[in-house]
Amino acid sequence: MPDILPHEKGFHVSWDQMHRDARALAWRLDGKGPEDGSWRAIVAITRGGMAPAMIVARELDVRTVDTVSVKSYHHQDRA
């Protein structure tokens, strides 16, 4: 059996915990945007960041959520 690297073990986060953390982040960001304290957009990373971005956007009343796509490769399969 091959050794598993620390980052390959995974890190379980429940939906409830993710929701609480996203709301807590939104509360910390509220009133601290670059334009009179408001935010124009949220940027979501598509490798798991869409749901938290949606929650942050809703909490901050931001209607624009842009995405950044991330591709990752297994170190042995990459060409």
C-alpha positions as CSV (number, residue, x, y, z in Angstrom):
1,M,0.0,0.0,0.0
2,P,1.5,3.4,-1.0
3,D,2.1,6.0,1.6
4,I,-0.5,8.8,1.6
5,L,0.8,12.3,1.7
6,P,-0.7,14.6,4.4
7,H,-2.7,16.7,1.9
8,E,-4.2,13.6,0.3
9,K,-5.8,12.4,3.6
10,G,-8.6,14.9,3.2
11,F,-10.1,17.3,5.7
12,H,-13.8,16.7,6.3
13,V,-16.0,19.8,6.8
14,S,-19.7,19.4,7.3
15,W,-22.2,21.6,5.5
16,D,-23.2,23.2,8.8
17,Q,-19.6,24.1,9.6
18,M,-19.0,25.5,6.1
19,H,-22.2,27.5,6.3
20,R,-21.2,28.9,9.7
21,D,-17.6,29.7,8.6
22,A,-18.9,31.4,5.4
23,R,-21.3,33.6,7.3
24,A,-18.6,34.4,9.9
25,L,-16.3,35.5,7.0
26,A,-19.1,37.7,5.5
27,W,-19.6,39.4,8.9
28,R,-15.9,40.1,9.2
29,L,-15.9,41.6,5.6
30,D,-19.1,43.6,6.1
31,G,-18.3,47.3,5.8
32,K,-14.7,46.7,4.8
33,G,-14.9,46.8,1.0
34,P,-12.8,49.1,-1.1
35,E,-15.8,51.3,-2.2
36,D,-17.2,53.1,0.8
37,G,-17.1,49.8,2.7
38,S,-19.1,47.8,0.1
39,W,-18.1,45.0,-2.2
40,R,-18.9,44.9,-6.0
41,A,-18.2,41.2,-6.5
42,I,-17.1,37.9,-4.9
43,V,-14.6,35.6,-6.6
44,A,-15.2,31.9,-6.1
45,I,-12.6,29.1,-6.7
46,T,-14.4,26.3,-8.5
47,R,-12.7,23.5,-6.6
48,G,-15.0,23.8,-3.7
49,G,-15.5,27.5,-3.3
50,M,-18.8,28.0,-5.1
51,A,-21.0,27.2,-2.1
52,P,-19.1,29.4,0.4
53,A,-19.0,32.2,-2.2
54,M,-22.7,32.1,-2.6
55,I,-23.3,32.3,1.1
56,V,-20.8,35.2,1.5
57,A,-22.4,37.0,-1.5
58,R,-25.9,36.6,0.0
59,E,-24.8,37.9,3.4
60,L,-23.1,40.9,1.9
61,D,-25.9,41.5,-0.7
62,V,-23.5,41.2,-3.6
63,R,-25.1,40.2,-6.8
64,T,-21.9,39.3,-8.8
65,V,-20.0,36.1,-8.2
66,D,-17.1,35.6,-10.6
67,T,-15.3,32.3,-10.8
68,V,-11.7,31.1,-11.2
69,S,-11.3,27.6,-12.5
70,V,-8.5,25.5,-10.9
71,K,-7.2,22.2,-12.4
72,S,-5.1,19.9,-10.5
73,Y,-3.2,16.8,-11.7
74,H,-2.0,13.7,-10.0
75,H,1.8,14.0,-10.1
76,Q,2.2,10.7,-12.0
77,D,-0.5,11.3,-14.6
78,R,0.5,14.8,-15.7
79,A,2.0,15.0,-19.2
